[in-house]
Amino acid sequence: MTPGLALFYGGLVRAKSVLNMMMMSFATVGVVSVLWVAYGYSIAFTTDRYGGLFGGFEALGLRGALDGVTGAEGHGIPVLAFAAFQLMFAIITPALISGAIADRAKFGAWLVFVTLWVSIVYFPVAHWVFGADGWILSKLKAFDFAGGTAVHVNAGAAGLALAIVLGKRLGWKKREGLKPHNVPMVLLGAGLLWFGWFGFNAGSALGANGLAGMAFINTQVATGAALLGWLVVEWMRDGRPTAVGAASGAVAGLVAITPACSTVEPIGAIAIGLIAGAVCALAIGLKYKLGFDDSLDVVGVHLVGGAVGALLIGFFATTLSGGTGDINGLLYGGGIAQLGKQALAVAAVGAYSFAVTWLLGYAIDKTIGFRVSAEAEAEGIDTAEHAESAYELSGPAGGGAFALAGIAPQAPVREEEKRAETVGAE
């Protein structure tokens, strides 16, 4: 999923920023993989001793995990397999944040941020939401099957905070030169995300069972419905549906169904998708009204989409689904209590993530600097930060891709020389 995200984000930025954008995702894979083994899994999933806030430290370095088995939901899943599965959630969450600050963040500062952010934001929040004795799951009893709050509200709120700290891109107010440079790449990335999301959601059942099947079909139909919902809004508002809108709508649907895929019927999943697609399509315009530069709509898609999906559990959850929930939402004869629990979970995760992220971003910016210089941003962040470019389009005189490959291209043959060669041959 994270390489899919790299393609999705990479296609949405300018040609001179695509490598940096993709590197932010790929580097996150490296940083979080190491930290997860060192202490992340232990904080997120070992026995709680701190009032539901975070786990213990007895599994540092995954000690004792080789022969262990987790009893999550009664499944005999090897601890290492479960830890590897949950690591994928830990990786993609900070990678999602990068889209909010595209085109203007120092790569070194990003690595420092990811290290600190997953340590004091994602790992504890994962315990709140996924840990057997985390306060949101065990005490509040708010439902989040696969990470609507822990992943998407968390990343969206963090993206908002960083966008505010780093400020707007050059030319943002006029929106000049900020269009996606490669829409086919965006669609490819969205397709890979869509495919990978089945592992994200259905895989959270921890088995090939009816619950996995329910999550699987709900993920598919909600995503399709959200794609349509986004396009309808775009068509009515702008007069034409776009490929970028279709890709964004699909991602919005994936985000929204993530917390709810185990507690609703397929018809409820379709409703959640339609609502999320339409709401997120409208929400992305808020950044222009409120004045923050969320480069790739992380706030409008992930914060809003994750919140919509989590809240709609309070309306569409039903015991008829055969899923994990034992409650009925408002539309199935239940009361308002579950909606309140869902709202509290969204507010708590969003507020914590925003506040801590703002402090981290501000501290990094004031010490080592978080934003590249105006000159580097204008020249292209790929060149300034990585001394590379995604597309080497220089002609033979400049060497270009031929020179990089060690090939000396032949000079172009003039028309007169071609004619002379033809006459001589005759």
Phi, psi and omega in degrees: 000323183291319170299326174298318177297321179299318177292318180300309178292320182299321178290335183281340182267180179286160182301329182275005180236358191294321181294316178300319180297316180289325178295327179298323176287312184295320179294328177298323177303316181293309184299309187290327178301316181292314183293326180297316178292319184298308182206350185296311180300320181298315180295321186280325194231357176276172186302132182287137175226012187227043175069030179084008184271318174197160185282188182272195184235023182281350180248029177300134183069017184057035178299137177075009184269348186299319182251006184281159177226133176269140181265022182306121178054028176080007182267141177271072182264126176304139184302318181297323178293316178296319180296319179294320178298312181291335176300326181295325175294317181296327180287312189286337183297306176294330178299324177301324183299327187302331181296335181287338184239027180302148173081357189213007182256139174293137183293318179297318178296324178298318180297319177296316180300312182301317180302312182288320186293313180294330183290318186248356176242296188295311184301312177296318181295323176300323177294318178305315191267319186256335183294142184301331179241022174291152191290328180289318182283309189272328184261308179286327182062043170271140183271136172204094190293315188226015170116026177300322178268311184297326182259301194275313174298319179302308181292321181295318178294321177294320178298320177298315181298315181292323178299323178290316181296315185280338179082185188274151174291158174297133179080007184297319184298322179271349180059033183272131175068020183249017182282157176302139183268343185210089183293321175304324177296322177299314180294321177298314179298318178297321178295320177293320176299314180302313180296313181295332183295336176297324174291321178303307187272302180296325179297335180291351173286346179057036177173160176272086188219185181298324179296319177297319178298319178297314179297323182297306183292323179295323177297317182295309187287327178294321180293315177299318180295320180294321176303315179293318180299318178296315182296323178298314179298315181297318180298315181289323184279317188250350178091348181212142172276147183238157177293321177297322177296320178298316179295317180293322178296319177299315179296321178300320178293319177300317179298312187292324183279346183306310180286338192254355192295343181259358187238000183234157173283162178304324179294325175292324178296321177298317179297317179298318179297313179300315181296314182296317180300315181291314183295315181294324177299325177281325186291332183294342177281349182296331184296329178285327179282325183266347172084028174243144185261088173270095194309310188242027172062042175294321180292310184294329182263311187272313178294310181291314180298317178296319179294318179300312181297317180294318181290323183289347170302323180294345178255319191254353179298142180207141176292344180291341184290338184075015182271209186276340186283145175244029182230158173249135177284180183303323182281355179240028175088003179276172179270193184268354186300317182294323177299320178296320178296318179296319180295321180294320178297315179299314182295318182295312180295315180298315182293316180298313181297315181298312185295311182292321179296318179300316179296316178297312181299317180296316181295317179295318181296323182277349180255285182265353181084129183256332186255142176290166179290162178298324180295317180294322179294320180289319180293323184127124186290335177299312180293315184293321186263333188232355182055037180220164171223148183289327185231110179267101188253013180295147179283183182302326182297325181268358180089296178059219183296330179297316181295319180298328180272359180077024181251131177268108182289146178286148177292150180295139180275129181286157182299323181296320180293323178298317181295318181297318179296322180294315181296318180298322180294324180290000000 
